[in-house]
């Protein structure tokens, strides 16, 4: 069912558990020059909880912020596709 480098069920469970343990979203990257005029770049986590971001690119910050919603959706999609594959056999 899975290729040589495929994500194992255990790895999928670990990804899901890390996402579930994180602060509830949505998260949003607040970047100086884009959303902010001055200050520091940060990721707003859920209810106005800022997480300061030091270093990295704007793309890195957007990735981190979107991962909060993207990863659970991807885990769900993988599980749904695996169920469909199993049903087709």
Backbone bond lengths (Angstrom), bond angles and torsions (degrees), N, CA, C in turn:
res aa  C-N    CA-C-N  psi(-1)  N-CA   C-N-CA  omega(-1)  CA-C   N-CA-C  phi
1 X - - - 1.444 - - 1.527 111.63 -
2 X 1.317 117.85 -37.25 1.458 121.13 -176.67 1.523 109.04 -117.11
3 X 1.341 115.91 146.11 1.449 121.03 178.34 1.513 111.80 -75.59
4 X 1.317 115.43 179.90 1.464 122.51 -176.93 1.529 112.74 -57.66
5 X 1.317 117.93 -39.76 1.464 122.26 -179.14 1.522 112.81 -101.06
6 X 1.313 116.47 16.40 1.467 120.45 -176.47 1.521 111.51 -68.64
7 X 1.284 114.37 154.97 1.452 123.31 177.89 1.531 108.35 -73.03
8 X 1.320 116.30 123.97 1.465 119.44 178.89 1.531 109.55 -77.25
9 X 1.312 116.32 162.26 1.469 120.61 176.46 1.524 110.39 -60.01
10 X 1.322 117.77 -36.94 1.462 121.38 179.15 1.534 110.58 -66.00
11 X 1.328 117.22 -42.86 1.467 119.95 177.48 1.527 111.21 -62.92
12 X 1.316 116.06 -39.58 1.458 121.21 178.03 1.533 110.69 -62.50
13 X 1.335 116.49 -41.45 1.477 120.70 177.10 1.524 111.24 -63.82
14 X 1.337 117.87 -39.12 1.464 121.01 178.65 1.523 111.53 -65.73
15 X 1.309 117.01 -41.83 1.466 120.94 177.24 1.523 109.76 -61.76
16 X 1.306 116.09 -45.72 1.460 120.87 179.94 1.532 111.75 -62.84
17 X 1.313 117.45 -41.15 1.465 120.04 -179.07 1.522 111.58 -68.12
18 X 1.335 117.80 -35.74 1.468 120.19 176.06 1.524 110.46 -65.43
19 X 1.313 116.85 -42.18 1.470 120.52 178.96 1.526 110.78 -64.64
20 X 1.324 117.39 -41.79 1.464 120.99 179.81 1.521 112.06 -66.36
21 X 1.325 117.74 -29.68 1.466 121.68 -178.23 1.527 112.09 -79.61
22 X 1.318 117.99 -18.89 1.464 121.90 -178.27 1.530 110.44 -73.77
23 X 1.327 115.83 159.89 1.457 121.54 176.70 1.522 109.89 -56.07
24 X 1.318 115.53 138.37 1.460 121.54 -179.43 1.520 109.81 -59.22
25 X 1.308 116.72 142.67 1.457 122.48 -179.11 1.511 112.06 -92.04
26 X 1.303 117.46 -168.38 1.453 125.05 3.80 1.524 112.51 -76.76
27 X 1.313 115.31 154.95 1.458 122.00 174.34 1.526 107.12 -104.59
28 X 1.314 115.22 154.38 1.457 119.74 -179.03 1.523 109.08 -144.57
29 X 1.324 117.13 131.16 1.461 121.39 176.73 1.523 108.99 -79.98
30 X 1.315 116.38 125.01 1.470 122.58 176.94 1.523 107.43 -108.86
31 X 1.314 116.00 110.89 1.458 122.48 -170.59 1.524 110.12 -115.23
32 X 1.342 115.78 131.15 1.463 120.91 176.34 1.528 108.37 -60.71
33 X 1.325 115.79 130.73 1.457 121.30 -178.73 1.515 112.88 93.33
34 X 1.314 117.42 -13.12 1.470 120.65 177.71 1.528 108.72 -116.53
35 X 1.330 118.35 -63.22 1.467 121.90 176.99 1.529 112.04 -100.27
36 X 1.304 116.34 -23.67 1.460 121.99 -175.81 1.513 109.95 -120.27
37 X 1.321 116.56 147.94 1.462 120.06 175.52 1.528 110.83 -88.54
38 X 1.330 116.62 -36.57 1.464 121.34 -179.92 1.518 109.13 -142.21
39 X 1.311 115.49 174.91 1.468 120.61 177.67 1.505 111.65 104.68
40 X 1.321 115.33 -150.82 1.459 122.54 -178.38 1.525 109.52 -119.02
41 X 1.316 115.42 150.23 1.459 119.68 173.37 1.519 108.88 -67.44
42 X 1.326 116.27 142.21 1.454 120.13 176.37 1.516 109.23 -154.03
43 X 1.321 115.02 165.79 1.458 121.71 173.82 1.511 106.51 -110.42
44 X 1.330 115.62 123.28 1.454 120.33 177.18 1.523 107.63 -84.92
45 X 1.314 115.44 121.44 1.467 121.39 -174.79 1.517 109.03 -108.10
46 X 1.321 116.28 109.43 1.455 119.89 176.72 1.515 112.35 60.84
47 X 1.305 116.45 -123.06 1.468 122.89 -172.73 1.523 112.08 -81.83
48 X 1.312 116.56 71.70 1.474 122.25 174.79 1.523 113.40 56.30
49 X 1.303 117.65 37.20 1.461 122.06 175.30 1.524 107.56 -99.27
50 X 1.335 117.73 105.14 1.462 118.58 -177.70 1.526 112.86 -81.14
51 X 1.319 116.10 141.43 1.455 122.92 172.28 1.524 105.53 -119.94
52 X 1.317 117.36 111.40 1.456 121.52 -178.19 1.521 109.94 -65.77
53 X 1.319 115.12 140.22 1.462 121.19 179.74 1.521 108.10 -115.48
54 X 1.324 115.61 118.38 1.465 121.18 176.74 1.514 108.16 -111.10
55 X 1.296 116.63 122.78 1.453 120.31 -179.98 1.515 111.77 82.84
56 X 1.293 115.10 179.87 1.455 120.67 -178.17 1.519 110.52 78.87
57 X 1.287 114.98 166.50 1.460 121.61 179.49 1.519 110.04 -94.35
58 X 1.307 116.53 170.50 1.460 121.02 174.82 1.532 108.99 -59.61
59 X 1.328 116.96 -40.08 1.470 120.68 177.86 1.532 110.76 -61.04
60 X 1.339 117.73 -38.77 1.471 121.26 177.02 1.522 110.31 -61.98
61 X 1.330 116.25 -43.94 1.467 120.76 -179.00 1.519 110.95 -65.39
62 X 1.328 117.48 -42.36 1.463 120.59 176.86 1.528 110.88 -61.88
63 X 1.336 116.29 -41.39 1.465 120.59 178.86 1.523 111.14 -59.71
64 X 1.335 116.59 -47.57 1.463 120.74 -178.99 1.528 110.31 -61.26
65 X 1.321 115.88 -46.82 1.466 119.52 -178.36 1.531 111.40 -63.03
66 X 1.318 117.44 -43.38 1.469 120.32 -177.98 1.524 112.98 -74.71
67 X 1.318 117.51 -22.78 1.467 120.35 -179.88 1.522 111.70 -58.81
68 X 1.339 117.24 -29.69 1.468 121.03 -179.04 1.522 111.42 -59.28
69 X 1.319 117.41 -36.31 1.462 120.96 178.02 1.532 112.01 -97.09
70 X 1.336 116.44 -33.98 1.467 120.12 -175.60 1.521 113.03 -66.99
71 X 1.329 117.39 -44.43 1.471 120.04 -175.33 1.527 113.05 -62.84
72 X 1.341 119.75 -47.75 1.461 117.93 177.16 1.528 112.97 -60.31
73 X 1.331 117.00 -36.73 1.464 119.88 177.87 1.527 111.29 -65.78
74 X 1.320 116.63 -41.01 1.459 120.34 179.09 1.530 111.85 -66.22
75 X 1.333 116.90 -41.79 1.463 120.61 177.44 1.526 109.74 -60.10
76 X 1.321 116.12 -44.77 1.460 120.77 179.18 1.529 111.58 -61.92
77 X 1.320 116.76 -42.70 1.464 121.42 179.21 1.531 111.45 -65.00
78 X 1.314 117.38 -42.18 1.472 121.02 178.07 1.522 110.23 -60.52
79 X 1.326 116.13 -46.08 1.472 119.18 179.52 1.526 111.68 -62.38
80 X 1.323 117.29 -41.78 1.466 120.92 179.06 1.529 110.70 -63.38
81 X 1.321 117.22 -43.01 1.470 120.57 179.31 1.527 111.47 -65.96
82 X 1.329 116.58 -38.67 1.468 119.67 177.69 1.528 110.92 -65.13
83 X 1.337 117.06 -38.89 1.471 119.92 176.80 1.521 110.27 -62.41
84 X 1.330 116.89 -43.49 1.464 120.39 179.55 1.520 111.28 -62.51
85 X 1.336 116.74 -41.35 1.457 119.75 178.15 1.526 111.26 -62.51
86 X 1.313 116.07 -42.67 1.471 121.24 179.71 1.525 110.16 -63.69
87 X 1.331 117.95 -40.46 1.467 121.49 -179.42 1.519 112.33 -68.12
88 X 1.316 117.29 -28.93 1.460 121.47 -178.16 1.524 113.01 -78.13
89 X 1.296 117.08 -14.13 1.477 120.11 -177.85 1.496 111.91 -79.57
